[in-house]
């Protein structure tokens, strides 16, 4: 219990009809969520829009209250120890909305003061890393630049627990890399990261584990490594001489075999051994195995066991 | 540093509207006070004497010939409290409900700030704003009292009226802020503030003239603000306490509800 950063048991949240439909129209509650995020891990919290990701996060921060069930964050109850608890948390909301009339420095200074102060050098270093203009007025910033401000304010006080709601939305690929590097550093630092997303690719690069939530319940929790091992990947083998598709078609885990002259492409599900051994009978010029597409696995969970559309 | 805590931050954020409204409300009181010499002409007084009594009561004009009567009806009786109420309904409804609806509140409450602290900080900042406006009104009227021939009122009674004005403002502010905090809806806060201001005005001025409705006057914040005639009789501590007590009750109820409920996205 003590080594869990986030722990929920049978957490439910039902919204009144008016509230539930007021903003997104798709926002759903929780229906008995059991969540266990270990201290020091990076946990990817995945689910389609409306699955209850933001609802969960808002309960952890005591912005909303659960209808029933238990919740503990860093060993404390967000409802009763909210202020002390939130001192130890960094939060990036899904929609980072702040008063646009202030400058970036004014906002960051105020937020840092609420947390009891953050060294100026730390803020300056983060801003430089993200190429963020601290003197700009917030309303003049692009969506991506606003998101940078959001990331900086979440990380600047080096909190024990980072709660990030769709953190990379709006960031360009280069900044996504910077962000991912910061998440890795946070983990190396012993900080816990709980980040939500609706796309696997966002979290598979950093997360130790992913929990997939659908309709307000946790469908599965997997180690990303295990997922990777099981995942379907596309393999391309270039031989010295033409090969036949038949030789490869029946191999375990291999499907969608296509041969055009000396080039073979197929999908590989599971271990690569049988495919490699068979290919080794021929002269292999090059072998390309793409990074597994975990998205596909994830989509299967989205749809549910019966395969019905979500 | 002005960004040290939620109170200082709120005060800093209100600076523009404070300056604008203080100048507007102060300017109106200055202007109307300066009119007094022309209103107190015998011909004008004669003309007003022939107005129906009910109409005069409805607009607090029973005694416009004396400086206290004139300022009490035109400046302190209608224009200034109405402008102040409009300002506070706008600002009070923004303070919690407006920020919540725009989504700004989320981030602040995700920081180590309790809802109680947030609400009380913003209320306190707006109370400072009310006090500044009342002080501006007082100082500007005082500065032209000699020229406008209203100096017979005296600085003390002028200050008393300004203090009652501040108490009235705090009451209206607390009401709007509390309804906004309880509901999270700006429209509800504006609605509640407006209904109380408008009905309160008419309840205070018209209800006594309607048989069986006299009790309604006692529900109006305008009654506790004006009926003791602070420009004539000085500060009315009981009336001020009623206004401030009501403000405390509104705040307590708003806070209790704000602490319990979900914050909207």
Interface residues (C-beta under 8 A of the other chain):
Chain A: X19 X22 X23 X24 X27 X54 X58 X61 X62 X63 X64 X65 X82 X83 X84 X86 X87 X89 X91 X93 X95 X96 X97 X98 X99 X106 X109 X110 X111 X113 X114 X115 X116 X153
Chain B: X1 X3 X4 X5 X6 X9 X13 X102 X103 X104 X106 X107 X108 X109 X110 X111 X112 X113 X114 X260 X262 X263 X264 X265
